[in-house]
Amino acid sequence: MVKETEQQKEQKHLDEVLGLIKKKESELDHSIEHAQNEAQNINSHFFDDVKLDYDGYSTSMDTALSIHQQQQMLAERQNAWQHSAKQLSTLQRLEKKPYFARVDFQEPNEDPETIYIGLGSFVDKEDHFLIYDWRAPISSIYYDGKLGKVSYNSPDGVQTVDMTKKRQFLIEDGKITNMFDTNESIGDQMLLNVLNEKSSTQMKSIVTTIQREQNKIIRNTSADLLFVQGAAGSGKTSAIMQRVAYLLYRYRGNLTSSDVIMFSPNQLFNDYVKNVLPEMGEQNMVQMTYWQFVSRRVPGMNVENLFEQFEDNEQNDKIVNLKNSLQFFNAVTRYAKHLEKNGLIFKNIYFKSKKKPFFDKEKIKEIYYGFNENYHLRNRIEATKEALINSLNRRIEPETKKAWVDKTIESLDQEQLNKLYDRPDQEFESSAKEEHFLARKIVIKQLKQVSRKIHQNRFLNIRAQYLRFLRAVPKLIDLSKWDISEEEWDAHIENVKERFRNGRIKMADISPYLYLYDLVTGRRTDYEMRYAFIDEIQDYTPFQLAYLKYNFPRAKFTMLGDLNQAIFTKDESKILLSQISKLFDPEKTDVVQLTKSYRSTKEITNFTKQILRQGEKIEAFDRRGPKPAFYKRDSIEKEYSALQDILAENDEQKLTTAIITKTLAEAQEVAKVLKERNIKATLIGSANQRLVPGTLVMPSYLAKGLEFDAVVAWGVSKENYHQLDETQLLYTIASRAMYKLDLIYTGEKSPLFDNLDEKTYVNK
Ligand SMILES: Nc1ncnc2c1ncn2[C@@H]1O[C@H](COP(=O)(O)OP(=O)(O)OP(=O)(O)O)[C@@H](O)[C@H]1O
């Protein structure tokens, strides 16, 4: 019965805290109302209270000051109001579940202390913390250590305390439904409770059960590059979301969500994680895919998308490997440097006539290369633009004498004409002066097109420049080391050129293209961005990462990935880590490994890890479920019957199922057949769709980062998966399953399953 009385005591404490929260809420309600009224009041009496006095200098200074004071008062009230509103929203969140843990500890030479940890802080009148935010320095001991001596980073440096109790609570509607004392970092019991929940279309926060290793990632503030290699389902994405929340708290006042950018694998995934931060009371960071990041820079071009990239079998791997490498990045850098001396390609700028250029490209070239050698790319372009604008200004006058100007004036109706004057009653000494005035107005207006072209660097020919760079590559890089012949390279350039002609560009070209553009035009990179997160790093190329680093020179990077799940870069991802490390100071690089997988049952994790050639390191979490099952069928018809049976069974168990195929075409086919059979399933064929409850059908590359109660891996035959570099693909598909995994095929099973231990699956 001891436990019961303990629980009663805790319930009493909880009731007290809830009472105080309620009280504070009504106080805040009051003060918000008050502040609002007052602000309204100030607004309506604004000019009554301001001393309006326009005689003489000093009094008008008084007036200005008075206005300023009023404005400041208003701003203060508004601030107080916003502050209260924010506090209120924190309390409203706490009201549902004030805290989830209690820790007892003692600092050397101090009295023992008890603290409660929750989603936000709650302080009563006496500045006494009734609840500590999970991100507060002291809260770290809850996640980090076992009972006994434990250290944490405080604002005054590392502190060591003696932790004597760690208690976890499950609270529902103001009642403690369960509580346990634990000695583990976070008791498995609590974790099991959380993990047993069903999957949903939205990711959840893991605040209550952050694991020790994850806590390290979340609270790391020292590394310029934090690299996390983690098995599928080890909580990498969860950890990122918590980390963003942590950083926003730790640097509150100095860091806002717009200083943080996250690159995610696809739009579907963005949708999946979009509630995590708001639920923790924080705003979402800037989120985009790499494709969006590059595409928005080239509105006139069609950049190869996820689907094309995945389903493109024509590309020459050797050439793609070269273009994705750091060596290629360095080659662009060197090439651009050489453009400071010569080789930049210019375009004529036209105005009115297509026959004779307004600014001749030879002339522009002369200006550009006319500056002395201290001018680098950025100054050169800026000075060239300035010179062109000056020259443009000098050409206004001569242009007014041209015939087109008179014609234009004649063609204007009265209203259009009136608009040209500065004032309706504007007077002129003579009609010649008036005509000249109007002519100038017209010319200036029309020449705006030219000045716009100058500002937008339209006198450069970046496409031609990029092709010229490609032609120079054999001089910059030893192609034979990449096993590429000169003929292959030349043919490839023709290919790129042809694609340009159709307004298209491949993923392997867009980053070098933009990088070259940035260097040549001296585009300012984003110095404001403070943190950049890249999830699913294995799908990025070294070039892309180098380019991101170039774009966000002051940002600290957190890169997370599983080199075993490389879908786009396949085996190349293995060398990724060594390449990335070259971009950062090794002293400021931290690498963290997460080996425990939380997503799936032990049966599924133990099965999927065998698909990998080096999967031994992955540890399963002890949560049980059925063994994965293979369904070998001898006809497509029978495959569908099996699928139907599986879906019926999953439905009965209330499991959400995703049928994952290799390609989009297969997914479309499966969705079509299911529809014919009146089985409800949603095809996710593009990343712009929403995840919806119920059965889903999707191609492998859209399943990245997601999870489902049950997965059906469709068509896992030898015919479909036989290349070694498809291992990662199969692994990604299989590791999306939380509780149940079924694999269907006809003919022979994929040889990539050859090493499976028979005891880890069943045949059905
Ligand atoms: N500390 C934790 N407490 C509770 N649940 C956790 C914890 N860590 C991870 N999980 C759960 O495990 C699942 C997998 O997490 P997450 O998606 O973050 O993994 P991941 O490493 O990004 O996976 P992948 O690389 O396979 O996409 C999620 O359901 C997540 O909620």
The ligand as an SDF file (V2000), in Angstrom:
LIG
                    3D

 31 33  0  0  0  0  0  0  0  0999 V2000
   12.9410    8.5210  -27.2760 N   0  0  0  0  0  0  0  0  0  0  0  0
   11.8620    8.1060  -27.8940 C   0  0  0  0  0  0  0  0  0  0  0  0
   10.7020    7.9960  -27.2460 N   0  0  0  0  0  0  0  0  0  0  0  0
    9.5890    7.5860  -27.8770 C   0  0  0  0  0  0  0  0  0  0  0  0
    9.5120    7.2830  -29.1560 N   0  0  0  0  0  0  0  0  0  0  0  0
   10.6310    7.3960  -29.8740 C   0  0  0  0  0  0  0  0  0  0  0  0
   11.8640    7.8140  -29.2930 C   0  0  0  0  0  0  0  0  0  0  0  0
   12.7980    7.8270  -30.2560 N   0  0  0  0  0  0  0  0  0  0  0  0
   12.1730    7.4470  -31.3860 C   0  0  0  0  0  0  0  0  0  0  0  0
   10.8890    7.1730  -31.1650 N   0  0  0  0  0  0  0  0  0  0  0  0
    9.8680    6.7540  -32.1270 C   0  0  0  0  0  0  0  0  0  0  0  0
   10.4800    5.9020  -33.0700 O   0  0  0  0  0  0  0  0  0  0  0  0
    9.9430    6.1290  -34.3700 C   0  0  0  0  0  0  0  0  0  0  0  0
   11.0650    6.4380  -35.3450 C   0  0  0  0  0  0  0  0  0  0  0  0
   11.6010    7.7190  -35.0930 O   0  0  0  0  0  0  0  0  0  0  0  0
   12.1410    8.6470  -36.2580 P   0  0  0  0  0  0  0  0  0  0  0  0
   11.1860    8.6660  -37.3850 O   0  0  0  0  0  0  0  0  0  0  0  0
   12.5570    9.8960  -35.6240 O   0  0  0  0  0  0  0  0  0  0  0  0
   13.4040    7.7920  -36.6820 O   0  0  0  0  0  0  0  0  0  0  0  0
   14.4670    8.0400  -37.8350 P   0  0  0  0  0  0  0  0  0  0  0  0
   15.7640    7.6460  -37.2690 O   0  0  0  0  0  0  0  0  0  0  0  0
   14.3270    9.3840  -38.3980 O   0  0  0  0  0  0  0  0  0  0  0  0
   13.9890    6.9500  -38.8530 O   0  0  0  0  0  0  0  0  0  0  0  0
   14.2730    6.7240  -40.4270 P   0  0  0  0  0  0  0  0  0  0  0  0
   15.6730    7.0750  -40.7230 O   0  0  0  0  0  0  0  0  0  0  0  0
   13.9960    5.2630  -40.5980 O   0  0  0  0  0  0  0  0  0  0  0  0
   13.2550    7.5520  -41.1400 O   0  0  0  0  0  0  0  0  0  0  0  0
    8.9470    7.2650  -34.2110 C   0  0  0  0  0  0  0  0  0  0  0  0
    7.6650    6.7010  -34.0830 O   0  0  0  0  0  0  0  0  0  0  0  0
    9.3360    7.9330  -32.9320 C   0  0  0  0  0  0  0  0  0  0  0  0
    8.2460    8.5400  -32.3030 O   0  0  0  0  0  0  0  0  0  0  0  0
  1  2  1  0
  2  3  1  0
  2  7  2  0
  3  4  2  0
  4  5  1  0
  5  6  2  0
  6  7  1  0
  6 10  1  0
  7  8  1  0
  8  9  2  0
  9 10  1  0
 10 11  1  0
 11 12  1  0
 11 30  1  0
 12 13  1  0
 13 14  1  0
 13 28  1  0
 14 15  1  0
 15 16  1  0
 16 17  2  0
 16 18  1  0
 16 19  1  0
 19 20  1  0
 20 21  2  0
 20 22  1  0
 20 23  1  0
 23 24  1  0
 24 25  2  0
 24 26  1  0
 24 27  1  0
 28 29  1  0
 28 30  1  0
 30 31  1  0
M  END
$$$$
